[in-house]
Amino acid sequence: MKRYKKYLLALLIVPWLSIPLLGKQTLKKFFLSSLIVNLIVLAECFLARKKTWWYFYKSLHPKVLGEMPIVFGPFLVGTMWIFKLSYGNFKKFMVINFTLDAFFVYVLMSWFKRIGYGSMVRLKRYHFLMIFTTKAAFLYGLQKVISNKKEDLLH
């Protein structure tokens, strides 16, 4: 196995090792909304490839998007952690998300370019950050709707 594939597998798997620390209730409460938004992110990745907004040069398999380890590793698990730390406080949720998203857009994407993993092409970084911020607000609203539906079903 090529060295970069080992790193991509680690990027996908290592965040999942923190799931037991989240707790069963947190996982049950936030997994659905986190998964839905990550599927939206996946669709966005296909659009980004078509429009060449960004490009990831390395992947686990030639038929798999290079973003896949990020989307279903740190993004999915990280979303549940952010909910655990901040759900119920929209401002805190948005501040945490904005901070982590800015780190990804400005620091990690620069590093990815340096190591030859991926780079921004036609999309400006601040636009990328605005897309992330919009998805975070949508995610919080989606979780509110899901939580309200679950409460209605229980009562």
Backbone as a ProteinNet text record, in pm:
[ID]
protein_1_A
[PRIMARY]
MKRYKKYLLALLIVPWLSIPLLGKQTLKKFFLSSLIVNLIVLAECFLARKKTWWYFYKSLHPKVLGEMPIVFGPFLVGTMWIFKLSYGNFKKFMVINFTLDAFFVYVLMSWFKRIGYGSMVRLKRYHFLMIFTTKAAFLYGLQKVISNKKEDLLH
[TERTIARY]
85	0	89.7	54.5	133	121.3	226.2	232.4	115.9	82	-25.2	-159.3	-179.1	-304.1	-315.2	-201.5	-202.7	-244.9	-194.7	-231.9	-380	-429.4	-570.9	-660.2	-619.6	-695.4	-694.9	-580.4	-572	-661.7	-663.4	-747.9	-895.3	-931.1	-1068.2	-1100.6	-1009	-1037.9	-1012.6	-904	-865.8	-976.3	-1046.7	-1154	-1261.3	-1286.9	-1388.4	-1348	-1220.3	-1175.3	-1224	-1264.8	-1315.5	-1464.9	-1533.3	-1678.7	-1720.1	-1650.3	-1692.2	-1690.7	-1604.6	-1598.5	-1717.8	-1781.1	-1899.9	-2016.2	-2030.3	-2142.8	-2254.1	-2324.6	-2430.4	-2543.3	-2582.3	-2691.9	-2655.6	-2534.3	-2489.4	-2487.5	-2437.5	-2432.9	-2573.6	-2666.3	-2804.1	-2869.6	-2840.3	-2905.4	-2856.3	-2726.4	-2669.6	-2624	-2626.8	-2573.3	-2652.3	-2784.1	-2865.7	-2839.9	-2845.3	-2822.7	-2679.4	-2584.1	-2444	-2427	-2490.5	-2482.1	-2547.3	-2664.6	-2733.9	-2647.3	-2589.5	-2505.7	-2380.2	-2324.7	-2206.7	-2240.7	-2361.5	-2403.4	-2419.2	-2464.8	-2471	-2329.5	-2236.8	-2096.2	-2041.6	-2077.5	-2033.3	-2084.9	-2212.8	-2269.2	-2194.7	-2162.9	-2086.1	-1947.9	-1888.4	-1757.6	-1766	-1874.8	-1893.4	-1910.3	-1987.3	-2004.3	-1870.9	-1795	-1664.9	-1570.3	-1576.6	-1491.1	-1533.9	-1665.3	-1717.2	-1681.1	-1691.3	-1663.8	-1517.8	-1438.6	-1298	-1280.5	-1363.4	-1349.3	-1224	-1207.4	-1088	-1062.5	-945.7	-913.9	-824	-857.3	-774.3	-708.7	-576.9	-498.6	-483.4	-492.4	-472	-602.8	-626	-746.4	-716	-807.8	-791.7	-806	-884.6	-910.2	-938.5	-899.4	-920.7	-1066	-1161.5	-1302.7	-1365.8	-1285.2	-1333.6	-1276.8	-1362	-1316.1	-1205.4	-1109.9	-1000.7	-1045.9	-1158.9	-1212.3	-1277.3	-1307	-1382.8	-1327.5	-1196.9	-1147.7	-1173.3	-1170	-1196.3	-1344.9	-1430.1	-1574.6	-1627.7	-1588.1	-1643.2	-1552.9	-1445.7	-1358.9	-1380.4	-1288.8	-1296.8	-1422.7	-1477	-1595.9	-1717.2	-1741.3	-1858.1	-1845.2	-1734.7	-1714.4	-1701.8	-1629.5	-1613.4	-1745.4	-1837.1	-1969.4	-2040.7	-2033	-2098.7	-2031	-1898	-1827.3	-1866.1	-1877.8	-1917.1	-2057.3	-2147.8	-2281.7	-2276.6	-2198.5	-2189.5	-2142.7	-2048.1	-1990.2	-2075.7	-2166.3	-2230.5	-2379.9	-2441.6	-2583.9	-2665.3	-2756.5	-2835.7	-2788.1	-2671.4	-2615.2	-2568.4	-2658.7	-2631.3	-2505.5	-2488.3	-2370.6	-2241.2	-2236.9	-2119.3	-2096.1	-2204.7	-2196.2	-2133.3	-2180.6	-2130.7	-1985.7	-1949.9	-1811.7	-1715.4	-1751.1	-1665.9	-1653.7	-1766.7	-1764.9	-1682.1	-1702.7	-1630.1	-1479.5	-1442.1	-1300	-1237.5	-1303.5	-1250.6	-1253.6	-1359.3	-1369	-1262.1	-1237.5	-1132.2	-995.6	-973.3	-848.3	-833.6	-942	-937.4	-908.6	-983.5	-973	-837.4	-789.8	-668.6	-540.1	-547	-424.9	-412.1	-512.5	-501.3	-500.1	-582	-580	-444.7	-379.5	-244.3	-145.4	-159.2	-71.4	-97.5	-225.7	-258.9	-194.6	-192.3	-129.4	21.5	84.3	228.7	267.7	184.4	217.9	162.6	92.4	42.5	-84.6	-161.7	-286.4	-403.6	-412.5	-523.4	-500	-578.9	-562.1	-690.1	-699.5	-807.6	-773.9	-875.6	-850	-926	-1056.9	-1135.5	-1215.3	-1221.6	-1299.5	-1205.9	-1242	-1162.8	-1182.9	-1080.6	-1087.3	-1201	-1222.7	-1330.1	-1467.7	-1482.1	-1607.1	-1625	-1515.5	-1517	-1561	-1507.5	-1543.8	-1691.2	-1739.9	-1881.5	-1971.9	-1930.3	-2007.4	-2011.1	-1896.7	-1890.8	-1982	-1978.1	-2057.3	-2206.9	-2245.6	-2386.3	-2430.8	-2346.9	-2381.2	-2391.9	-2309.6	-2315.5	-2449.6	-2494.5	-2624.2	-2737.2	-2729.8	-2828.8	-2828	-2710.2	-2695.3	-2762.4	-2739.8	-2799.3	-2952.8	-3005	-3149.7	-3205.1	-3134.5	-3175.1	-3180.7	-3080.3	-3078.4	-3195.1	-3227.8	-3343.1	-3471.5	-3489.9	-3608.8	-3612.8	-3501.2	-3495.4	-3524.9	-3466.8	-3490.6	-3637.6	-3697.6	-3839.2	-3928.5	-3895.2	-3974.5	-3965.6	-3844.1	-3827.4	-3907.3	-3908.2	-3985.4	-4135.1	-4181	-4323.2	-4362	-4271.9	-4299.7	-4305.1	-4225.6	-4219.8	-4338.2	-4401.9	-4513.5	-4646.3
-118	0	124.5	221.2	343.6	422.1	495.3	568.5	665.6	741.9	840.9	773.8	650.4	580.4	544.1	513	486.6	611.8	727.7	853.1	885.1	860.1	885	791.8	665.7	572.2	616.8	663.3	713.1	835.5	923.4	1042.6	1003.5	895.2	845.7	774	692.6	603.3	665.5	738.2	788.9	869.9	960.6	1032.8	941.8	828.7	735.9	669.9	672.4	615	698.1	822.9	908.2	889.2	812.5	793.9	742.5	645.1	601	714.7	813.1	926	1020.3	1017.1	1100.7	1056.4	928.1	873.5	830.9	729	670.7	770.1	845.8	942.3	1051.3	1101.8	1206	1151.6	1031.9	970	955.4	904.1	886.5	1020.6	1120.5	1250.9	1325.3	1319	1405.3	1335.2	1202	1131.9	1161.7	1160.6	1178.2	1313.3	1420.8	1553	1564.9	1509.1	1512	1435.9	1320.5	1240.6	1313.1	1372	1443.1	1555.8	1635.3	1746.4	1694.2	1584.9	1529.1	1472.6	1424.5	1381.5	1503.2	1614.4	1739.8	1783.3	1771.9	1805.7	1715.8	1589.1	1496.9	1540.9	1579.3	1629.9	1756.5	1840.5	1962.7	1928.8	1820.2	1777	1739	1672.5	1638.5	1765.2	1860.4	1988.4	2062.5	2060.3	2127.5	2068.1	1938.3	1874.4	1918.5	1921.9	1962.3	2108.5	2194.8	2338.4	2374.2	2274.8	2290.6	2403	2398.4	2493.2	2459	2330	2278.2	2140.6	2088	1956.1	1881.7	1755.9	1669.1	1568	1565.4	1487.8	1341	1311.2	1174.6	1122.2	992.6	931.9	786.2	727.8	588.8	493.5	533.6	451.5	547.1	512.1	603.8	646.7	563.6	596.4	663.9	695.2	758.3	899.5	994.4	1132.1	1142.2	1227.2	1247.7	1306.8	1377.7	1440.1	1340.1	1221.8	1123.7	1099.3	1080.1	1058.3	1177.7	1297.4	1416.2	1425	1403.7	1417.4	1315.7	1189.3	1085.7	1052.3	1125.2	1112.9	1232.5	1329.4	1442.4	1528.6	1545.7	1629.9	1566.6	1440	1373.8	1360.7	1309.5	1291.4	1427.8	1518.9	1653.3	1725.8	1706	1768.2	1721.8	1593.7	1542.9	1597	1612	1669	1815.5	1888.8	2030	2040	1952.8	1950.8	1918	1819.1	1780	1897.6	1974.4	2084.9	2211.4	2224.3	2355	2353.9	2238	2237.7	2302.9	2388.2	2465.7	2609.3	2636.2	2771.8	2799.3	2859.5	2880.3	2963.1	3068	3153.7	3074	2995.6	2913.1	2812.4	2751.3	2655.8	2721.7	2840.8	2910	2955.4	3000.8	3044.2	2925.5	2813.5	2694	2649.7	2643	2601.9	2697.2	2826.5	2925	2913.3	2896.4	2884.4	2761.5	2647.3	2524.3	2528.8	2586.3	2597	2691.1	2802.6	2895	2826.5	2748	2672.9	2577.9	2508.3	2416.6	2491.9	2599.1	2672.4	2739.8	2805.7	2886.8	2814.1	2721.3	2653.1	2515.4	2431.2	2295	2290.7	2372	2370.7	2417.7	2511.6	2553.3	2438.8	2369.1	2254.6	2143.7	2116.9	2015.3	2048.3	2175.8	2216.3	2188.5	2221.9	2199.9	2053.2	1965.5	1822.9	1751.6	1824.9	1766.9	1685.4	1712.1	1637.9	1705.6	1837.4	1908.9	2057.7	2129.8	2275.1	2343.1	2468.9	2553.7	2586.7	2591.4	2621.6	2748.5	2739.6	2854.5	2922	2862.8	2918.2	2992.1	3113.8	3192.1	3133.7	3147.5	3092	3151.1	3282.1	3342.1	3293.5	3259.6	3200.3	3060.6	2986.8	2853	2862.3	2959.5	2979.5	3020.2	3102	3141.2	3019.4	2930.8	2808.1	2723.6	2708	2632.9	2695.3	2826.2	2896.2	2878.9	2887.2	2867.7	2725.6	2627.8	2488.2	2467.8	2536.9	2523.4	2574.9	2688.9	2743.8	2649.1	2597	2499.7	2375.9	2327.7	2208.4	2228	2344	2370.9	2370.2	2435.9	2437.5	2298.9	2219.2	2081.7	2001	2017	1944.7	1988	2116.1	2164.9	2097.8	2090.3	2026.5	1879.3	1809.7	1666.9	1647.8	1731.1	1720.2	1745.3	1844.4	1874.1	1759.8	1698.5	1585.4	1467.7	1442.6	1332.3	1357.7	1483.7	1517.9	1498.4	1539.7	1523.1	1375.9	1291.1	1147.2	1084.9	1138.3	1082.9	1126.9	1238.6	1290	1267.9
0	0	0	-84	-91.3	38.6	70.7	196.6	213	108	121.3	149.9	100.4	128	276.3	338.1	482.2	558.3	515.6	580.2	559.3	439.2	411.4	492	504.9	588.6	734.4	781.6	919.4	936.6	837	841.1	850.2	786.7	790.1	921.4	971.9	1084.8	1222.4	1238.2	1370.8	1439.8	1370.8	1441.2	1499.9	1435.2	1483.7	1615.5	1647.5	1775.1	1894.4	1868.4	1976.9	2001.4	1918.9	1931.6	2069.6	2129	2262.9	2366.2	2346.3	2439	2422.7	2307	2283.6	2371.1	2385.6	2460.4	2366.3	2408	2325.4	2298.2	2400.6	2385.2	2284.4	2293.1	2200	2057.9	2040.9	1909.1	1851.7	1932.2	1887.1	1854.6	1933.5	1917	1792.8	1763.9	1660.7	1533.5	1530.3	1413.4	1286.2	1294	1174.3	1106.6	1182.1	1121.4	1070.1	1143.5	1099.6	968.6	958.1	836.4	718.1	739.9	632	577.9	666.9	621.5	552.6	600.4	533.5	395.9	376.4	242.9	151.2	207.2	130.8	93.3	187.4	159.8	49	51.9	-52	-189.5	-196.2	-322	-364.7	-267.5	-294.6	-352.2	-306.5	-357.7	-505	-543.4	-684.8	-768.6	-715.9	-785.7	-795.1	-687.1	-684.4	-787.7	-805.8	-906.4	-1046.2	-1069	-1200.1	-1231	-1130.3	-1147.8	-1119.6	-1081.6	-1038.7	-936.6	-831.6	-720.9	-641	-618.4	-551.7	-611.2	-581.4	-634.8	-537.4	-514.7	-431.6	-523.9	-520.5	-615.3	-577.6	-451.1	-404.3	-345.5	-363.8	-306.6	-269.6	-194.4	-153.3	-271.7	-368.3	-487.5	-602.9	-724.1	-837.1	-859.1	-818	-837.6	-715.8	-614.9	-492.3	-484.4	-448.5	-433.5	-328.9	-353	-258.4	-126.8	-128.5	-7.3	88.2	39.4	116.6	257.7	276.1	412.3	505.4	451.2	532.6	567.1	467.5	486.4	586.9	571.6	658.9	777.5	793.1	910	1000.8	995.5	1087.9	1074.1	953.5	941.2	1008.9	982.2	1040.7	1192.2	1237.7	1381.7	1451.1	1387.3	1444.3	1460.9	1367.9	1378	1504.3	1532.5	1654.2	1780	1777.3	1892	1913	1805.6	1817.2	1875.3	1830.4	1888.6	2037	2074.4	2215.5	2301.1	2248.1	2324.3	2324.1	2225.9	2213.2	2184.5	2167	2130.6	2241.5	2200.5	2296.3	2304.5	2247.2	2244.7	2101.6	2022.3	1880.4	1858.1	1936.6	1918.6	1940.8	2047	2075.2	1962.8	1913.8	1803.3	1680.5	1647.1	1528.5	1546.4	1665.5	1690.4	1678.4	1738.5	1729	1583.5	1513.7	1373.3	1289	1306	1225.8	1249.9	1374.8	1409.4	1343.5	1357.1	1297.9	1145	1090.2	944.6	889	958.4	915.3	922.2	1025.9	1036.4	917.7	883.4	770.3	639.8	616.1	489.1	473.1	578	563.6	600.8	694.2	738.2	672.1	690.4	637.4	484.8	420.2	272.6	219.7	288.2	247.3	265.7	377.1	402.7	300.8	271.5	170.9	36.9	2	-124.2	-119.8	-7.3	7.6	-3.4	50.7	48.6	-75	-162	-285.3	-270.8	-166.1	-144.9	-214.3	-204.4	-265.6	-263.9	-343.1	-345.8	-392.6	-359.7	-408.9	-554.8	-640.3	-780.5	-820	-834.5	-879.3	-768.8	-654.3	-544	-449.5	-415.8	-320.7	-180.7	-99	36.6	118.8	106.8	186.1	139.7	9.6	-37.1	22.9	27.4	86.6	232.9	305.6	445.8	458.5	367.3	371.3	346.9	257.8	233.5	360.3	425	551.4	657	669	770.5	744.4	617.4	580.4	614.7	584.7	616.8	767.7	844.6	990.3	1043.1	993.4	1035.8	995	872.5	825.5	914.2	947.8	1031.5	1167.2	1228.2	1359.3	1348.4	1243.5	1222.2	1197.5	1118.8	1092	1221.3	1307	1433.7	1522.2	1521.1	1598.7	1551	1419.6	1362.1	1401.5	1388.3	1424.1	1572	1657.4	1802.2	1834.9	1770.2	1794.3	1748.5	1635	1585.5	1681.4	1733.7	1828.6	1955.3	2003.1	2122.9	2097.5	1978.7	1943.8	1941.2	1891.9	1885.8	2024.2	2116.5	2251.3	2336.5	2300.9	2383.5	2321
[MASK]
+++++++++++++++++++++++++++++++++++++++++++++++++++++++++++++++++++++++++++++++++++++++++++++++++++++++++++++++++++++++++++++++++++++++++++++++++++++++++++

